[in-house]
Amino acid sequence: MIEAPPVVALFRPDDARMRQTAALVTDHGGRPLCDPMLSIVATGRLPPQDAPMTVFTSRTGVEIAAAAGWSPATTDVVAIGPATAAVAADVGWARPPVPRRYDSEGLAEFIIEQDPTRVVIARSDHGSAVLPAALAAAWVPSEEVVLYRLERPDDAGASVSATAEGEVDALAFTSSLTVEYFCEIAADAGLTAAIVNRRSQLTIGAIGGPTAETLGAHGFEADCIPTEATAEALIEAIFRTIDAS
């Protein structure tokens, strides 16, 4: 008997990131269920040009800044990870350095090692407090510029009902906010209990520690957390966990 491919719910924005992650699921022999939980709304704000260091915590921030004509002519750019750095190079900037760990803690450590006199953090309105807090503790002056807002699309939630009905095998959470929105939709629809009842049949993946903590706050434990906080590593970890079960 031929087993059906595992269905993996994805929650990334409806852009190249979702398409790339869906392709990864297909390459692993799974079937992606694309349910974008985030929409991106630019605020119109841009980083100042005079900061010694400007930090981008997502490829979206780079794309928004570049589209608005911003360039790092007089500031040193740092990217949170290789995907963000690659986009920076694609838009014509010098490829920025990245930390050894692609998360807020690793980024903070890298910045502190550089000992900048001032740092601008260019990111979304839902950025973690870990980075500015770590910089403040190290006496590194920083300021935040919100380039875009992350909002829940009105049509999000197909994965929630599918999970409650037992039609999903794995959930791939790539941010704390996707966890929040998934659980919010489930609660509003009265489906939380049904999802909890199917928990033993689900593989839940979290891209990193903060996302896993948010899952825990909602009563769910992550089955896998990749050592590298990338979508590629997350999908690989999910399929390793599925194969081992």
C-alpha positions in Angstrom: 0.0 0.0 0.0 1.4 3.4 -1.0 1.3 5.9 1.8 0.1 9.4 1.1 2.8 12.1 1.2 2.9 14.0 4.6 1.0 17.3 4.5 3.1 20.2 5.9 1.3 23.5 6.7 3.4 26.6 5.9 2.7 30.1 7.2 5.2 32.4 5.5 4.1 35.5 3.6 2.7 34.9 0.2 5.8 35.7 -1.8 9.1 34.1 -2.9 9.7 32.8 0.7 6.5 30.7 0.6 7.2 29.4 -2.8 10.8 28.4 -1.9 9.6 26.7 1.3 6.8 24.9 -0.5 9.4 23.6 -3.0 11.5 22.3 -0.1 8.5 20.3 1.2 7.9 18.9 -2.2 11.6 18.0 -2.6 11.4 16.0 0.6 8.4 14.0 -0.7 5.7 16.0 1.2 2.7 18.1 0.1 2.7 21.7 1.2 -0.4 23.4 2.5 0.3 27.1 2.0 -1.6 29.3 4.5 0.1 32.7 4.7 -0.3 34.0 8.2 1.5 37.3 7.6 1.0 40.2 5.2 3.6 43.0 4.9 2.7 46.7 5.1 5.5 49.2 4.6 5.5 52.1 7.0 7.3 54.5 4.8 10.1 55.0 7.3 13.8 54.4 6.4 17.0 54.1 8.4 19.0 57.3 8.8 22.1 57.5 6.6 24.5 58.6 9.3 24.6 55.6 11.7 27.9 53.8 11.9 26.1 50.4 11.7 22.7 49.5 10.3 21.3 46.0 11.1 18.7 44.3 8.9 16.9 41.4 10.6 15.0 40.1 7.5 15.2 40.0 3.7 11.9 41.9 3.7 13.5 44.9 5.4 16.3 45.0 2.8 13.8 44.7 -0.1 11.7 47.6 1.3 14.6 49.8 2.0 16.1 49.2 -1.5 12.8 49.7 -3.3 12.5 53.1 -1.6 15.9 54.1 -2.8 17.9 53.7 0.4 21.5 52.6 0.1 24.2 52.0 2.7 26.7 54.5 1.3 27.8 55.8 4.7 26.9 53.0 7.0 28.1 49.4 7.6 25.3 46.9 7.1 25.0 43.7 9.1 22.5 41.0 8.2 20.9 38.5 10.6 21.6 35.5 8.3 22.8 34.4 4.8 19.4 34.7 3.2 19.2 38.4 4.2 22.8 38.9 3.1 22.1 37.4 -0.3 19.2 39.7 -0.9 21.3 42.7 0.1 23.9 41.6 -2.6 21.0 41.1 -5.1 19.9 44.7 -4.7 23.4 46.0 -5.3 24.8 46.5 -1.8 28.1 45.0 -0.7 27.3 41.6 0.8 27.0 42.3 4.5 28.6 40.1 7.2 26.4 37.7 9.2 26.8 36.3 12.8 27.7 32.7 13.6 24.2 32.1 14.9 21.2 33.4 12.8 19.1 34.6 15.7 18.7 37.7 18.0 21.2 36.3 20.5 23.8 35.5 17.9 23.3 38.9 16.2 23.7 40.7 19.4 27.0 38.9 20.2 28.3 39.8 16.7 27.4 43.5 17.0 28.9 43.8 20.5 32.2 42.3 19.2 32.4 45.0 16.6 32.0 47.7 19.3 30.1 50.2 17.1 29.4 53.7 18.5 25.8 53.6 17.4 23.5 51.0 15.8 20.2 51.3 13.9 18.0 48.2 13.9 15.8 48.2 10.8 13.0 45.7 11.1 9.3 45.0 11.5 6.9 46.1 14.3 7.1 42.7 15.9 10.8 42.5 16.4 12.1 40.6 19.4 13.2 42.6 22.5 16.2 40.4 22.8 18.5 42.4 20.5 18.0 45.9 21.8 18.1 44.6 25.4 21.4 42.8 24.8 22.9 45.9 23.2 21.7 48.1 26.0 23.3 45.8 28.6 26.6 46.0 26.7 26.3 49.8 26.6 26.0 49.9 22.8 23.7 52.8 21.8 20.9 51.7 19.5 17.7 52.8 18.0 14.9 51.0 16.1 13.4 52.0 12.8 10.2 50.1 11.9 10.2 49.6 8.2 7.1 47.5 8.0 4.1 46.1 9.9 3.2 42.4 10.0 -0.6 41.8 9.9 -2.8 38.7 9.7 -4.4 38.3 6.3 -8.2 38.2 6.3 -8.3 34.9 4.5 -5.8 33.1 6.7 -6.8 29.9 8.5 -7.2 27.1 6.0 -4.5 25.1 7.8 -6.3 25.5 11.2 -9.4 23.8 10.1 -7.4 21.2 8.2 -5.4 20.4 11.3 -8.5 20.1 13.4 -9.9 17.6 10.9 -6.7 15.5 10.8 -5.7 16.5 7.3 -2.3 17.9 8.3 0.8 15.9 9.4 3.2 18.7 10.3 3.2 22.4 11.2 6.2 24.5 10.2 6.3 27.7 12.3 8.9 30.2 11.1 8.1 32.9 13.7 6.4 33.6 17.0 3.8 35.7 15.3 2.7 32.8 13.0 2.2 30.8 16.2 0.1 33.6 17.7 -2.1 34.0 14.7 -2.6 30.2 14.2 -3.7 29.8 17.8 -5.8 33.0 17.7 -7.7 31.7 14.6 -8.1 28.3 16.3 -9.5 29.8 19.4 -11.9 32.1 17.5 -13.2 29.2 15.5 -13.6 26.9 18.6 -11.1 24.4 17.1 -8.4 24.5 19.8 -9.6 21.4 21.6 -9.8 19.4 18.3 -6.2 20.3 17.5 -5.1 19.3 21.0 -6.8 16.0 20.6 -4.9 15.4 17.4 -1.6 16.5 18.9 -0.1 13.0 18.9 -0.5 12.8 15.2 1.2 16.1 14.5 4.9 17.0 14.1 5.4 20.6 15.2 8.5 22.4 14.1 9.8 25.8 15.4 12.5 27.7 13.6 14.2 28.7 16.8 14.0 29.1 20.5 11.7 32.2 20.7 9.2 30.5 18.4 9.3 27.3 20.5 8.8 29.4 23.6 5.7 31.0 22.1 4.4 27.5 21.2 5.0 26.5 24.9 3.0 29.5 26.1 0.1 28.2 24.0 0.4 24.7 25.4 2.2 23.1 22.5 5.7 21.7 22.7 7.9 21.8 19.6 9.0 18.4 18.3 12.0 19.8 16.5 14.0 22.9 16.5 16.9 23.1 14.0 20.3 24.1 15.1 20.3 26.8 12.3 17.4 29.2 12.3 16.5 28.9 8.6 13.5 27.6 6.7 15.6 25.1 5.0 16.9 23.6 8.2 13.4 23.7 9.7 11.9 21.6 6.9 14.8 19.2 7.1 14.3 18.8 10.8 10.5 18.2 10.3 11.1 15.4 7.8 13.8 13.8 9.9 11.3 13.8 12.8 8.5 12.4 10.6 10.8 9.6 9.3 11.9 8.7 12.8 8.3 8.4 14.1 
